[in-house]
Amino acid sequence: MVTSPVSLEKIKIFADGASVPSILESAKNPRIAGFTTNPTLMRKDGVSDYRAFAREVLAHVKTQPISFEVFADEFPEMRRQALEIKTWADNVYVKIPITNTRRESAIPLVKELASSGVKLNVTAICTLEQVRDTAAALAGGAPSVVSVFAGRIADTGRDPVPLMREALGICRAADRASGARGIELLWASPRELLNVFQADAVGCHIITATRDVLEKLTLLGKDLAAYSLETVKMFHEDARRAGYKL
């Protein structure tokens, strides 16, 4: 058996999704330290009643942090939704997008909510400028998460690792300046299990992953020669079942 090259004891793994059965199953897994959701995942999983979905999940997820996102595009309504979501449970973080659909910055709202005690997860961040503005707005406020979409950055052909390393430095500097330690950096939208190890090596506090990535945790430390043989057997069996002939 080949051991895993990197320990995953430091980084917290959050399950990303909106399937209630999947969330409840993940809640039993000691590797899963929290949860994130978003409107896209909720729609994909057939959620039609936002409050009912949240109530059902929170009836079981009572201590692990879980993020629910606002969906308004106007900041006054975004603020109203955030203040309601905050009341759902003490372990709830409110996800606020870094801008609205008109590219207007959400930073003033983020600063207001954080300073008034709302736990925030600022989401859809892709640039270091956005990280700097967000960290400055969150510094000294309620516990918070800066979600940088490293997977989407990688989709553009850019290596997200240097950016995430610099983002961590920005978050730590903001905490030091405020005399607090309330900002956590989250590696969002991973594409493969390797990203978990990359995030851990960088020093990210959290990585959030969908079910298809989380299922690959069972492969940690798997013997590569055995994996090779399994692959050969899969190809052979699929060819047999298809009845291919030459």
ZADRENRO-801226 format. One record per residue (C-alpha): residue number from 1; x negated, y negated, z. Coordinates in steps of 0.001 Angstrom, whole numbers, padded with zeros to 6 digits. Layout:
<NUM,<X,Y,Z>>,
...
***
This chain:
<1,<000000,000000,000000>>,
<2,<-001369,-003417,-000997>>,
<3,<-000785,-005996,001688>>,
<4,<000703,-009393,000934>>,
<5,<-002056,-011920,000075>>,
<6,<-000506,-014715,002096>>,
<7,<001355,-014779,005388>>,
<8,<004842,-016237,005273>>,
<9,<005050,-016843,008996>>,
<10,<004796,-020644,008697>>,
<11,<007282,-021596,006012>>,
<12,<011022,-021415,006650>>,
<13,<013090,-019750,003937>>,
<14,<016579,-021125,003335>>,
<15,<019175,-019284,001246>>,
<16,<020659,-021435,-001511>>,
<17,<024179,-020544,-002622>>,
<18,<027913,-020811,-002034>>,
<19,<029112,-017213,-001992>>,
<20,<030577,-016682,001466>>,
<21,<029811,-012922,001568>>,
<22,<026231,-013613,000470>>,
<23,<025789,-016353,003072>>,
<24,<027135,-014135,005849>>,
<25,<024866,-011282,004775>>,
<26,<021842,-013607,004639>>,
<27,<022686,-014889,008123>>,
<28,<021853,-011412,009450>>,
<29,<018419,-011451,007811>>,
<30,<015708,-012611,010249>>,
<31,<013695,-013999,007304>>,
<32,<016441,-016515,006512>>,
<33,<016136,-019618,008690>>,
<34,<018850,-021803,007154>>,
<35,<021116,-022498,004203>>,
<36,<021677,-025027,001437>>,
<37,<024631,-025513,-000886>>,
<38,<025515,-027936,-003671>>,
<39,<028588,-028691,-005812>>,
<40,<027175,-026832,-008825>>,
<41,<026661,-023619,-006857>>,
<42,<030060,-024027,-005203>>,
<43,<031791,-024362,-008558>>,
<44,<029862,-021375,-009906>>,
<45,<030999,-019249,-006963>>,
<46,<034631,-020308,-007361>>,
<47,<034950,-022617,-004349>>,
<48,<038104,-024731,-004799>>,
<49,<038642,-026136,-001291>>,
<50,<035501,-027825,000074>>,
<51,<036677,-028142,003689>>,
<52,<038040,-024585,003832>>,
<53,<034772,-023227,002446>>,
<54,<032752,-025158,005027>>,
<55,<035006,-024044,007886>>,
<56,<034690,-020393,006892>>,
<57,<030904,-020568,006650>>,
<58,<030480,-022539,009874>>,
<59,<032615,-020043,011776>>,
<60,<029678,-017642,011336>>,
<61,<026634,-019883,010779>>,
<62,<026584,-021664,014128>>,
<63,<022914,-022319,014874>>,
<64,<020942,-022172,011616>>,
<65,<020774,-025480,009728>>,
<66,<023040,-025721,006696>>,
<67,<023348,-028535,004160>>,
<68,<026587,-029688,002533>>,
<69,<026421,-032309,-000213>>,
<70,<028496,-035423,-000818>>,
<71,<029966,-035593,-004315>>,
<72,<031081,-039224,-004654>>,
<73,<029287,-041544,-007072>>,
<74,<030106,-044841,-005342>>,
<75,<028051,-045504,-002234>>,
<76,<030910,-046590,000081>>,
<77,<032733,-043324,-000650>>,
<78,<029458,-041401,-000384>>,
<79,<029036,-042927,003080>>,
<80,<032595,-041955,004092>>,
<81,<032067,-038374,002963>>,
<82,<028725,-038184,004754>>,
<83,<030255,-039321,008036>>,
<84,<032999,-036710,007736>>,
<85,<030613,-033884,006854>>,
<86,<028475,-034845,009852>>,
<87,<031388,-034037,012180>>,
<88,<031785,-030467,010961>>,
<89,<029068,-029032,013243>>,
<90,<025836,-029931,015013>>,
<91,<023793,-027720,012680>>,
<92,<025046,-029513,009546>>,
<93,<022770,-031652,007382>>,
<94,<024368,-033995,004861>>,
<95,<022874,-033861,001374>>,
<96,<022578,-037251,-000296>>,
<97,<021329,-037448,-003914>>,
<98,<018388,-039803,-004414>>,
<99,<020446,-041872,-006889>>,
<100,<023983,-041951,-008218>>,
<101,<024771,-041166,-011869>>,
<102,<023933,-044759,-012860>>,
<103,<020408,-044385,-011442>>,
<104,<021211,-046776,-008588>>,
<105,<019075,-045919,-005576>>,
<106,<020670,-044263,-002557>>,
<107,<017813,-045415,-000306>>,
<108,<019792,-048173,001483>>,
<109,<022501,-045643,002365>>,
<110,<019897,-043073,003406>>,
<111,<018267,-045579,005760>>,
<112,<021625,-046597,007259>>,
<113,<022774,-043025,007856>>,
<114,<019434,-041774,009192>>,
<115,<019121,-044655,011637>>,
<116,<022662,-044025,012875>>,
<117,<021909,-040398,013746>>,
<118,<023129,-038478,010666>>,
<119,<020923,-035497,009833>>,
<120,<020128,-035832,006134>>,
<121,<018828,-033738,003275>>,
<122,<017874,-036141,000486>>,
<123,<018111,-034148,-002719>>,
<124,<017288,-034144,-006459>>,
<125,<013890,-035791,-005869>>,
<126,<011365,-035348,-008690>>,
<127,<008819,-038185,-008342>>,
<128,<006325,-039306,-005735>>,
<129,<007820,-042797,-005807>>,
<130,<011132,-041265,-004735>>,
<131,<009327,-039343,-001967>>,
<132,<007698,-042541,-000671>>,
<133,<010954,-044476,-000625>>,
<134,<012823,-041596,001014>>,
<135,<010216,-040946,003701>>,
<136,<010113,-044651,004585>>,
<137,<013910,-044744,004864>>,
<138,<014054,-041604,007022>>,
<139,<011130,-042418,009336>>,
<140,<012127,-042674,012971>>,
<141,<015707,-041608,012288>>,
<142,<017566,-038353,012788>>,
<143,<015915,-035045,011785>>,
<144,<015791,-034960,008008>>,
<145,<014737,-033045,004907>>,
<146,<013091,-034337,001724>>,
<147,<014057,-031949,-001080>>,
<148,<011639,-032120,-003999>>,
<149,<012753,-030093,-007020>>,
<150,<009424,-028417,-007693>>,
<151,<011028,-025834,-009962>>,
<152,<012446,-028486,-012264>>,
<153,<009097,-030277,-012264>>,
<154,<007473,-027011,-013388>>,
<155,<010115,-026662,-016122>>,
<156,<008673,-029818,-017725>>,
<157,<005200,-028252,-018019>>,
<158,<003790,-030043,-014960>>,
<159,<002080,-028216,-012106>>,
<160,<004182,-029024,-009013>>,
<161,<001544,-027938,-006498>>,
<162,<-000556,-031163,-006491>>,
<163,<002620,-033246,-006356>>,
<164,<003998,-031238,-003434>>,
<165,<000698,-031521,-001584>>,
<166,<000775,-035292,-001975>>,
<167,<004451,-035391,-001013>>,
<168,<003629,-033601,002234>>,
<169,<000975,-036200,003011>>,
<170,<003503,-038978,002414>>,
<171,<006037,-037386,004770>>,
<172,<003439,-036838,007470>>,
<173,<002196,-040416,007176>>,
<174,<005764,-041743,007542>>,
<175,<006228,-039642,010674>>,
<176,<002938,-040879,012152>>,
<177,<003834,-044490,011462>>,
<178,<007167,-044091,013238>>,
<179,<005719,-042093,016128>>,
<180,<008125,-039237,015397>>,
<181,<008014,-035840,013703>>,
<182,<011444,-035629,012150>>,
<183,<010809,-035292,008394>>,
<184,<010499,-031884,006749>>,
<185,<009446,-031295,003140>>,
<186,<011493,-028768,001178>>,
<187,<010338,-027032,-002035>>,
<188,<013563,-026819,-004049>>,
<189,<014598,-024805,-007119>>,
<190,<011884,-022113,-007081>>,
<191,<011787,-019951,-010192>>,
<192,<009899,-016923,-008867>>,
<193,<008699,-015367,-005628>>,
<194,<005183,-016711,-006210>>,
<195,<006596,-020184,-005529>>,
<196,<007261,-019130,-001917>>,
<197,<003550,-018440,-001449>>,
<198,<002604,-021669,-003241>>,
<199,<004907,-023683,-000987>>,
<200,<003503,-021953,002082>>,
<201,<-000076,-022651,000990>>,
<202,<000712,-026332,000412>>,
<203,<002186,-026587,003908>>,
<204,<005808,-027243,002983>>,
<205,<008112,-026793,005940>>,
<206,<010941,-025161,003962>>,
<207,<011633,-023457,000647>>,
<208,<015170,-022821,-000502>>,
<209,<015916,-020010,-002927>>,
<210,<018882,-018453,-004678>>,
<211,<019832,-014804,-004256>>,
<212,<017886,-013575,-007308>>,
<213,<014629,-014929,-005860>>,
<214,<015380,-013817,-002303>>,
<215,<016009,-010248,-003445>>,
<216,<012387,-010097,-004585>>,
<217,<011214,-010419,-000973>>,
<218,<011588,-006630,-000819>>,
<219,<008662,-006412,-003265>>,
<220,<006156,-008068,-000924>>,
<221,<003029,-005933,-000675>>,
<222,<004327,-003365,-003172>>,
<223,<001659,-001057,-004609>>,
<224,<000969,-002360,-008131>>,
<225,<000098,001064,-009574>>,
<226,<003437,002387,-008305>>,
<227,<005163,-000670,-009779>>,
<228,<003503,000052,-013117>>,
<229,<004776,003638,-013078>>,
<230,<008307,002494,-012200>>,
<231,<008214,000154,-015191>>,
<232,<007116,002942,-017548>>,
<233,<009880,005198,-016225>>,
<234,<012439,002413,-016756>>,
<235,<011430,001954,-020396>>,
<236,<011491,005719,-020976>>,
<237,<014903,006188,-019368>>,
<238,<016482,003264,-021200>>,
<239,<015184,004591,-024535>>,
<240,<016578,008043,-023709>>,
<241,<019986,006673,-022740>>,
<242,<020139,004594,-025908>>,
<243,<019440,007705,-027981>>,
<244,<016721,006063,-030047>>,
<245,<015126,008177,-032774>>,
<246,<012284,007576,-035212>>,
***
